[in-house]
Amino acid sequence: MAASAAEGRIHSVGGERRAHQRPVLMPAPRARTNHSAQRHSRIKGMSSYSVRRSPVHGRGLFAQTPYRRGDLVGEYRGRVIDVTLEGETSSAWNSDPAYTLLFALDKDLTIDAGVKGNSIRFMNHSCDPNCETYVEVDRVFVHARRPIRPGEELTYDYNLQPGDPSDSPDAYACKCGSKTCRGTMIDGELLRNT
């Protein structure tokens, strides 16, 4: 399923209070043409990662076993909501915006990991992530982008797109510490085009 620029993940950065009450949008992960469900059978299982305190922010997800490039880390799970039907009446929009765990599949469907979610929701942002996400219809899969050692924090690039265009990049300061850190979790392409 090809993703257009208008499609995206919705996610509010966990743990930090924001003045805005609107969700933060992230662009949809790139579509993969040769990405079959068969590939997802290589999942290592929950024993391959753990949730613990993160030096980046709050809690994070950490590898307990090694991952090879392309290994499936897991599936981002939660309740699939149709925003055209539920709109902003969904509990996801009315809960604490600092802990919104929404991942838009397309312009209408969103996964709310705050309801029926799993540990994958604890993955933090990095400007140089070791994982990436892929959407297949109404499911989101997380794969290793490179080899990952046990003890490494599992991260992906949030590529945030603020719900309020007047939000400053400083409101979404990045704390990843990578050599390629852009200083904000806002989508790099969005920053270059403004």
N, C-alpha and C positions, 0 to 999 in steps of 0.2 A: 504494500500500500504506500504510494508516494505521498509525502507530506508537503503541503504548501507552506509558504512563509507565514500565512495567517494561522496555521495550526500550531499548537504548542502545549507545553506542560504548564500547569499552574502550580505554583509552590511558593509559600511564604517562608522566609528564612527562619528556622527554629531558634527559639531562645532569646531573641531580641525584640523589644517592643518597638513598634513603628507608629507614627502618627496616622498613617493611612489605614483604611479598613478594607481596601480593595486587594484582591489576590495579586500575586506577582506572576507574570507569564514567562515561560521559558520556551524557546522554539522546539518544535518536535524533533526527535532524534532522526537522523537520516535514515531513509528506507534502504534496506538491503535486498538486492534482487535475488540472491541465491541463499536465502536465510530460511531454511525449512524447520518445521517443528521437530524433525528428526535430530537436528543439531542440539535441541534443548534437552535431549536425553543424557547429555554429558554433565548434568548438574551434579555438583559434589554433595549437596545437602547442607542442612543447617549446622552440622558439626564442623563444617569447613570455615565458619566465621563466628565471631562473637561480638556482642555489643558491650562497649565499655567507655569510660571517660576518654575524651579526645583532646589532644593538645590544640587542635584546630578550633573546635567549638563544641560545647556540650557533650553529648554522647556520639559515638561513631561506631562504624562497623569495621572489624579487624579480621584479617586473614588468619586462620589457624593452621591451614595447610597451604602448600604452594599451589599457585595457579599458573597455567601456561597461557600464552596469548590465545585468545579465542574461547577459553573455557567459560562456561556459563556459571556466573556467581549466583544468580537467582532471579526470581520474578518479583517485580514490584506489584504487590497485591493490595486489594482494598475493594470497597464497594464501587461498582461502576454506576455513575449518575449521569443522567441526561440533563444538561444544564438548560436546554430549551423547555423542559417540563418542570424541573425543580428550581431553576434559576438561583437567585441569591437567597431563597428560602431554605436551601440545603443547610444542614448543620455545619457543613464544612465552611461556609461563608459566615456563619454566625458565631463560630467558636473563636477563641483567642487567635488573632491573625498572626501572632508570632509563632504559632505551632501548626499552621495550616499545612497539610500534607496532601496536596492535590497535584495530579499529573494528568494533563489533558491529552487525550488520545487523538482528538480532532476538534473541530469547532463546537461540536455538540456533546461529546462524551468525555468524561473525566473520571479518573480513579481517585477515590477518597481513601487514602491509607490510614486515616484516623478511625475508620470503620472497617473492621475485618482486615487490617493491614498486617504486615509481617516485619521482620527485622531489617529488611532492605531499606525501609524508610529512614533509617538512621545514617545512611551514607551522607557524608559531608561533601562540600564543594572543594574542588581544586582547579586551578588554572592549568595544571599539568596532571590531569587525572590518570589513574591506572585502569579505570573501567569506562565503559560507554553503554548507553541505553539504546534499545531498538523496540519500536512499536510494531506489533503484528495484530491487526484488527483491533481487538479490545484487550490486548495483553501487552505488558512491557517487560522486556528481558534485559538483564544486565550481564555484560560479558567483559572479561579481562582484555584490556587493550595491549598489554605487554605482560611479561612474566612478573608475578607478584610473590614475594617471600612471606613466610609466616611472620606475623607480628606487624606487617604493614597495614596502615589504614586504607580501606577500600573507598575510593572517591570517584566522582564524575563531575563534569563541568555543568553547573546549573544553567549557564547562559540566560540569566534572568532578563525578563522584559517587564519593567515596572507597569503595574496596572494604571498608575497615574504618571503620565509623561513628564510632569513637572518634578518628579522625584529626582534628587541628586544622586549621582553615582556613589557619593560618600555615604549615603544612607544604606548602601549595600556593600560596605567595605569588606574586602576579602582578607582572610587571615591564614591563607593556605601556606604561605612562606616559600613557595616554589620559585626557582630562578626566573621563570617566565610569568610570574604573577602580574596581572594587569591592574591590581589594586582595588578591583571591584568585581562582584559576581555578576554584574550586568553583561549581557551578550557582547562580545568583542566586536562583532559585525555591526550591531546597533550603535555602539560607541563611535565606530569609524564613519558611519553614515550620518552622524549628527553634527 
